[in-house]
Amino acid sequence: MHPQVSNIIIMLVMSQVSRLLDLSAPKTLWTIRLLYISSSAIAFIIYQLVRRKIEKENNLKVVKYIKAGNSLMGEPEKLMIVTVKDYDLDQIQSSINGVYSSVAIMAVMHLVMKYNNPLFMQFIGPVKGALESNLVKMKLFGKKDDGKRPFKSEPMFGKMPTGDDMRTDKKSIEQLEVAGLGGLKFD
């Protein structure tokens, strides 16, 4: 099942369950807080285990890909030349930052704005997101690492042309190298 579809199903189920609970009751509220904090801590620990495994493997294979620029800010696309280790560490750090952001947003919504329902609705999210991560699947659960970076996200409704395929092709990379937009050519 696609992660976005399972997210929708989980949210629908959680919204129905939340109607059955008295989210203002102190005991229920403390239980929900504990579940959310535990879930975020478990996700953080999972990401730290993966980070440790990436650093231990020390994969120095060079990866070239094109990072899309921000058209609103006038930034051009940029050629990225990094090692697999650096790419993976960047992805894990991005996931860890996502956990931090989620906790910060939830803290504001819950403690400042006094909303309890979002806290309940989101307590599964951090662990679910961690377990669905490509790096977690490869480094902790033994999914075969084909070595392809950057990771591509699957479209929600099957295979549709997304234009992502050209972002790692040799011709596009060489065009950016010749244009001087981000890297040295290794042969």
Phi, psi and omega in degrees: 000138180293139182304323180291325177292317179295327175298317179297315180297315180298317180296320178296316179294315181296324179293325177289320179294322182296334177290335181276343183261149172267094186288353178264350178292132185304318182294317178296317181298316178294324178296316180295318177300315179298318179298316182293314180296318179297316180298316179294320179294319179296316178299316179299316180295318178301313180295324178292323176297318179295317179302315180299319180292321178297314180295324179292319180292323177051052181285110184259017175298137182276136179239134176243133174206166182255122178268124182295141177274168178268107183293331178291327181267357180077020179274131178281165174291155188227138176281127179250127175237107183222168173274161177301319179301311181296320178297313181296318178296323177295319179294318179294318179297323176298319178294319178296318177298327176296321177296314179301314181297317180299316180295318180296315179296317181294324178297316179296313181297321185275311186277323183271311184271351177066032176268127179259328185300316179299327178298317178292318184294332187259001187291340178275333188307310183300314180290319179299315178298319179296316183289340179268355181293137179303316182293322178295317179299320182284313189277328182256330186248006172078016175297140183298128177268108181280357178081357182281125174227148357287159178290139178259141177267139179285137174294150185296325185246050175086189183285118174228146178294125183247347183086355180290335185299329183280352186282348176239008181284152187299320183296313180297319180295315180296324178299317179289326177296315180295323180286350179077029183258055167127007179186171176259149180270125177256129176240000000 
